[in-house]
Structure formats: structure tokens, C-alpha cells
């Protein structure tokens, strides 16, 4: 019998999986939670990130309970995250069209914006949450920058219309906060939550 918690990630994001792999963690199950991400009326960006992370974790937990029990002898941890990009109180979308992405880039050009990532971890002991805020400044984007970036398709489905770990990293002139949070999962806070609920975060750090 293993007492290592069963780790369920309420996401199918390749970026979040890569970040966890970077620190030696592989979720036991992926359970993406498809939820309505429309902001409530007058909802602040930070509150949206927290709310969506919480909803995703709860949806995954309910789905897990309704599925065929597996390894019931192990405690279960459900981890969820959501990232929101904002300029002031304006929440930027996760664009699916070129026009949406172009609007995002035009707004971010030459300005500082904020990236909020909400974290939620659900266990038998309850729900624990964190919110990470990072400030990112973009250079002033030339029309050629925007056109070329739109042509890359890298923006599709990304909060704020860009992926900092890709081409858009060349747009960043200053970052104050957590780089991994902007990618989609703040590693320091994630590992602190997991360790606090008994997950062996250092188990795979030994050479060989």
C-alpha cells in the first residue's frame, strides 16, 4: 500500500504539465475541467482567477468521485489553476480569432500589465488557495512585430493573446514577480501547497 497522494491535475495544458515535469512531478491523472470563463459583472481580474481555479478544482473533484474508484487506499489531491491577464481592471480574453489577438497586442504594446494566476488544491482536509500577481512590461510593438506574431499562431487560446515562453518572450522588457506564473503555474506556490498536504515534492530530485 502506498501512502503517496494521488495527484489529479484539473487541466490538460501542456505548459502546466511541462512546468510540473521541470520540478520532477508527474500527475497521476489529468482531468481537464471545461468551465465557463466569462467574468461576472464588475468582477476584478484577481477575483476571476481565484474563482475559476476554485471551480475547476471542484468540477474535477466531483468528476473523480463519480468515476470508477482507483487506488482508494491513497489520499487524493486535486490541483487546479487559472491565469488572467489584465490592463487595469480590463480583463483580456484568451483569443481564438486573429482580431481578438490583435486587439490584445495593441493594448499591451509599450505598457505594463498584470498577470494573475489563481491556484486551488482540494484534499480530504479541505481547500487551500493561493493567488500570484506578476507585472509584465512589453516594448512598444511595431506593426511588423504584431503582424509577424499573429502569423505565428502562438497566441491562440493564451491569456492576453501571448505566450511568454515562446516568441513573445522577446517583447518583455521587465518582469516583476513569477515567470512560471505567467507561463501558467507558479512553481514556488504550487510546491508549497502540495508539500503542505503531504505530497513528496522532492521525491524525484535525486540523481539516478
C-alpha positions in Angstrom: 0.0 0.0 0.0 1.4 3.4 -0.9 0.6 6.5 1.2 1.8 8.9 -1.6 -1.2 11.0 -2.5 -2.8 10.5 -5.9 -2.3 13.8 -7.7 -5.0 14.9 -10.1 -4.4 17.9 -12.3 -7.6 19.7 -13.4 -6.0 20.7 -16.7 -4.7 19.3 -19.9 -2.4 22.3 -20.5 0.9 21.2 -22.0 2.5 24.2 -20.4 1.4 23.3 -16.9 2.5 19.7 -17.4 5.9 20.9 -18.6 6.3 23.1 -15.6 5.5 20.3 -13.2 7.9 18.0 -15.1 10.6 20.6 -14.7 10.4 20.1 -10.9 10.1 16.3 -11.1 6.3 16.0 -10.7 4.1 13.9 -12.9 0.3 14.0 -12.1 -1.3 10.6 -11.8 -4.4 11.7 -13.7 -5.4 14.6 -15.9 -8.9 15.7 -15.6 -9.4 18.9 -17.6 -12.4 21.0 -16.3 -14.3 22.7 -19.1 -16.0 25.7 -17.3 -17.5 29.0 -18.4 -14.7 31.5 -18.0 -16.9 34.6 -18.6 -16.2 37.2 -16.0 -19.1 38.2 -13.8 -20.3 41.8 -14.0 -17.7 44.1 -12.5 -15.6 41.2 -11.4 -12.0 42.1 -10.8 -9.2 40.2 -12.6 -7.7 38.8 -9.4 -11.2 37.6 -8.2 -11.8 35.9 -11.6 -8.5 34.0 -11.4 -9.3 32.8 -7.9 -12.9 31.8 -8.7 -12.0 29.9 -11.9 -9.3 27.9 -10.2 -11.7 27.0 -7.4 -14.5 26.0 -9.8 -12.1 23.9 -11.9 -10.8 22.0 -8.8 -14.4 21.4 -7.7 -15.6 20.2 -11.1 -12.6 17.8 -11.3 -13.2 16.5 -7.7 -16.9 15.8 -8.5 -16.0 14.0 -11.7 -13.3 12.0 -9.9 -15.8 10.9 -7.2 -18.2 9.8 -9.9 -15.7 7.7 -11.8 -14.6 4.2 -11.1 -12.6 4.2 -7.8 -8.9 3.6 -8.3 -6.3 3.2 -5.7 -8.8 4.1 -3.0 -6.1 3.4 -0.3 -4.3 6.6 -1.3 -5.3 10.2 -0.3 -6.3 12.3 -3.3 -5.1 15.8 -4.2 -6.8 17.8 -6.9 -4.8 20.8 -8.2 -6.3 23.5 -10.5 -5.0 26.8 -11.8 -6.3 29.7 -13.9 -4.4 32.6 -15.4 -5.9 36.0 -16.1 -4.2 38.9 -17.9 -5.4 42.5 -17.3 -4.7 46.1 -18.1 -6.1 48.0 -15.1 -9.5 46.4 -14.5 -9.9 45.3 -18.1 -9.7 41.6 -18.4 -8.1 40.4 -21.7 -9.5 37.3 -23.4 -7.9 34.1 -24.4 -8.3 34.8 -28.1 -9.4 32.3 -30.6 -9.5 34.8 -33.5 -6.9 36.9 -35.1 -8.8 40.1 -34.5 -9.1 39.4 -30.8 -5.4 38.7 -30.6 -4.5 41.9 -32.5 -6.6 43.9 -30.0 -4.8 42.4 -27.1 -1.3 43.1 -28.6 -2.2 46.6 -29.4 -3.4 47.2 -25.8 -0.3 45.6 -24.3 2.2 47.4 -26.6 4.5 49.7 -24.6 2.6 49.2 -21.3 2.8 47.3 -18.1 0.1 44.8 -17.5 -0.7 42.3 -14.7 -0.9 38.6 -14.8 -2.8 36.8 -12.0 -2.7 33.0 -11.5 -5.1 31.5 -9.0 -4.2 28.1 -7.5 -6.6 25.8 -5.7 -5.7 22.5 -4.1 -8.6 20.2 -2.8 -7.8 17.4 -0.4 -9.6 15.4 2.3 -8.6 18.2 4.7 -10.3 20.9 2.7 -9.5 23.5 0.1 -6.4 25.7 0.1 -5.8 28.6 -2.3 -3.2 31.0 -3.5 -3.1 34.0 -5.8 0.1 35.1 -7.5 0.4 38.5 -9.2 3.1 39.4 -11.7 3.7 42.7 -13.5 5.0 42.4 -17.1 6.0 45.3 -19.4 6.1 45.0 -23.2 8.2 47.0 -25.5 6.4 49.2 -28.0 5.4 46.8 -30.7 5.9 47.8 -34.3 3.2 46.9 -36.7 5.6 44.4 -38.2 6.0 42.8 -34.8 2.3 42.4 -34.4 1.7 41.1 -37.9 4.5 38.5 -37.6 3.3 37.4 -34.2 -0.2 37.0 -35.4 1.1 34.9 -38.3 2.8 32.5 -35.8 -0.5 31.4 -34.3 1.3 31.2 -30.9 -1.3 33.5 -29.4 -4.3 31.2 -29.9 -6.0 30.4 -26.6 -3.4 32.1 -24.5 -4.4 34.5 -21.8 -3.8 38.1 -23.1 -3.0 36.7 -26.5 0.6 35.8 -26.0 2.9 33.0 -24.7 5.8 34.4 -22.7 7.7 31.1 -23.0 7.7 31.5 -26.8 8.3 34.2 -29.3 6.5 36.8 -27.2 9.3 36.5 -24.6 11.2 38.9 -26.9 8.6 41.5 -26.3 9.1 41.6 -22.5 11.3 44.5 -21.2 10.6 44.0 -17.5 9.0 41.4 -15.2 8.3 41.7 -11.5 7.0 38.5 -9.9 6.9 34.9 -11.0 7.8 33.9 -14.5 6.4 30.5 -14.2 3.1 32.0 -13.1 2.9 33.9 -16.4 3.5 30.6 -18.2 0.6 29.2 -16.3 1.7 27.7 -12.9 3.7 29.4 -10.2 6.1 26.7 -9.1 7.0 28.1 -5.7 3.4 28.4 -4.6 2.4 25.1 -6.2 5.1 23.1 -4.4 4.3 24.8 -1.1 0.6 23.8 -1.4 1.5 20.2 -2.4 4.1 19.8 0.4 1.6 21.2 2.9 -0.8 18.4 2.1 1.9 15.6 2.3 2.9 15.3 -1.3 6.6 14.3 -1.6 7.7 17.2 -3.9 11.4 16.3 -3.7 11.0 12.5 -4.4 12.4 12.6 -7.9 15.2 15.1 -7.3 17.9 12.5 -6.6 20.4 11.8 -9.3 19.9 8.4 -10.9 
